[in-house]
């Protein structure tokens, strides 16, 4: 039994829609993964800034301990 034009059109529409949804899902997954990686990198950068600030603070305290201010 041959398929009618309407059934063929329905199948084409269904498969096209499924392909579009699949592609959109892949794009969204890529965007989410990219956003996660960016967040991770920004967090690592923030951690480094805090560590640099703490090291600078400790270095200043060490300098004050070894060279007390003249009174």
C-alpha atoms as a printed R data frame, in Angstrom:
   type eleno elety resid chain resno      x      y      z
1  ATOM     1    CA   UNK     A     1  0.000  0.000  0.000
2  ATOM     2    CA   UNK     A     2  1.431  3.350 -1.033
3  ATOM     3    CA   UNK     A     3  1.591  6.286  1.318
4  ATOM     4    CA   UNK     A     4 -0.617  9.275  0.628
5  ATOM     5    CA   UNK     A     5  0.872 12.703  0.046
6  ATOM     6    CA   UNK     A     6 -0.591 13.864  3.371
7  ATOM     7    CA   UNK     A     7  1.066 11.007  5.246
8  ATOM     8    CA   UNK     A     8  4.400 11.692  3.530
9  ATOM     9    CA   UNK     A     9  4.074 15.408  4.395
10 ATOM    10    CA   UNK     A    10  3.294 14.471  8.020
11 ATOM    11    CA   UNK     A    11  6.367 12.232  8.182
12 ATOM    12    CA   UNK     A    12  8.578 14.954  6.696
13 ATOM    13    CA   UNK     A    13  7.222 17.506  9.170
14 ATOM    14    CA   UNK     A    14  7.671 15.095 12.083
15 ATOM    15    CA   UNK     A    15 11.250 14.185 11.181
16 ATOM    16    CA   UNK     A    16 12.172 17.809 10.495
17 ATOM    17    CA   UNK     A    17 10.732 18.869 13.842
18 ATOM    18    CA   UNK     A    18 12.587 16.093 15.646
19 ATOM    19    CA   UNK     A    19 15.844 17.075 13.939
20 ATOM    20    CA   UNK     A    20 15.329 20.757 14.835
21 ATOM    21    CA   UNK     A    21 14.585 19.920 18.467
22 ATOM    22    CA   UNK     A    22 17.634 17.649 18.640
23 ATOM    23    CA   UNK     A    23 19.875 20.355 17.192
24 ATOM    24    CA   UNK     A    24 18.438 22.975 19.535
25 ATOM    25    CA   UNK     A    25 19.087 20.643 22.458
26 ATOM    26    CA   UNK     A    26 22.713 20.246 21.423
27 ATOM    27    CA   UNK     A    27 23.140 24.013 21.096
28 ATOM    28    CA   UNK     A    28 21.601 24.587 24.534
29 ATOM    29    CA   UNK     A    29 23.891 21.931 26.038
30 ATOM    30    CA   UNK     A    30 26.907 23.682 24.485
31 ATOM    31    CA   UNK     A    31 25.762 27.032 25.884
32 ATOM    32    CA   UNK     A    32 25.229 25.600 29.377
33 ATOM    33    CA   UNK     A    33 28.636 23.904 29.330
34 ATOM    34    CA   UNK     A    34 30.255 27.148 28.179
35 ATOM    35    CA   UNK     A    35 28.506 29.107 30.931
36 ATOM    36    CA   UNK     A    36 29.681 26.525 33.499
37 ATOM    37    CA   UNK     A    37 33.276 26.777 32.283
38 ATOM    38    CA   UNK     A    38 33.162 30.587 32.355
39 ATOM    39    CA   UNK     A    39 31.789 30.518 35.908
40 ATOM    40    CA   UNK     A    40 34.560 28.130 36.954
41 ATOM    41    CA   UNK     A    41 37.249 30.364 35.446
42 ATOM    42    CA   UNK     A    42 35.831 33.535 37.006
43 ATOM    43    CA   UNK     A    43 35.714 31.757 40.376
44 ATOM    44    CA   UNK     A    44 39.329 30.629 40.006
45 ATOM    45    CA   UNK     A    45 40.339 34.178 39.121
46 ATOM    46    CA   UNK     A    46 38.543 35.491 42.219
47 ATOM    47    CA   UNK     A    47 40.343 32.930 44.364
48 ATOM    48    CA   UNK     A    48 43.690 34.058 42.956
49 ATOM    49    CA   UNK     A    49 42.860 37.700 43.692
50 ATOM    50    CA   UNK     A    50 42.025 36.819 47.324
51 ATOM    51    CA   UNK     A    51 45.261 34.825 47.628
52 ATOM    52    CA   UNK     A    52 47.310 37.699 46.195
53 ATOM    53    CA   UNK     A    53 45.650 40.152 48.596
54 ATOM    54    CA   UNK     A    54 46.341 37.855 51.563
55 ATOM    55    CA   UNK     A    55 49.978 37.358 50.504
56 ATOM    56    CA   UNK     A    56 50.398 41.114 50.158
57 ATOM    57    CA   UNK     A    57 48.882 41.653 53.599
58 ATOM    58    CA   UNK     A    58 51.191 39.030 55.149
59 ATOM    59    CA   UNK     A    59 54.202 40.546 53.386
60 ATOM    60    CA   UNK     A    60 53.321 43.959 54.821
61 ATOM    61    CA   UNK     A    61 52.971 42.502 58.308
62 ATOM    62    CA   UNK     A    62 56.307 40.651 57.983
63 ATOM    63    CA   UNK     A    63 57.973 43.888 56.919
64 ATOM    64    CA   UNK     A    64 56.527 45.726 59.941
65 ATOM    65    CA   UNK     A    65 57.734 42.940 62.252
66 ATOM    66    CA   UNK     A    66 61.297 43.047 60.914
67 ATOM    67    CA   UNK     A    67 61.490 46.838 60.567
68 ATOM    68    CA   UNK     A    68 59.479 48.432 63.383
69 ATOM    69    CA   UNK     A    69 58.560 52.071 62.827
70 ATOM    70    CA   UNK     A    70 60.759 54.572 64.662
71 ATOM    71    CA   UNK     A    71 58.922 56.221 67.504
